[in-house]
Amino acid sequence: MVSERDRKVLDFEGSWWLFPGPKDRDIREYLGMSATRYYKAVRRLIDDADALAYAPLTVRRLRQMRSDRLEQIARRTGTTP
């Protein structure tokens, strides 16, 4: 089950570009948490099956972004992701 806070994080991540200011300021203003805490929650939610069921497009987008980032790092360092 996804908590109320986690739902708010997922909802915000799914539409943060609609907010008027810089993302870190909007995180603090609309969610009442630091950007560090927000991104820790996002990283945790990426692999949560309940989060995927609640916000499938957002979680899949985040997973793809993570995968792309890991592939870029692997190419730069010559390692396998």
Sequence and secondary structure as in RCSB ss.txt:
>XXXX:A:sequence
MVSERDRKVLDFEGSWWLFPGPKDRDIREYLGMSATRYYKAVRRLIDDADALAYAPLTVRRLRQMRSDRLEQIAR
RTGTTP
>XXXX:A:secstr
   HHHHHHHHHHTTGGGSSS HHHHIIIII S HHHHHHHHHHHHT HHHHHH HHHHHHHHHHHHHHHHHHHH
HHT   
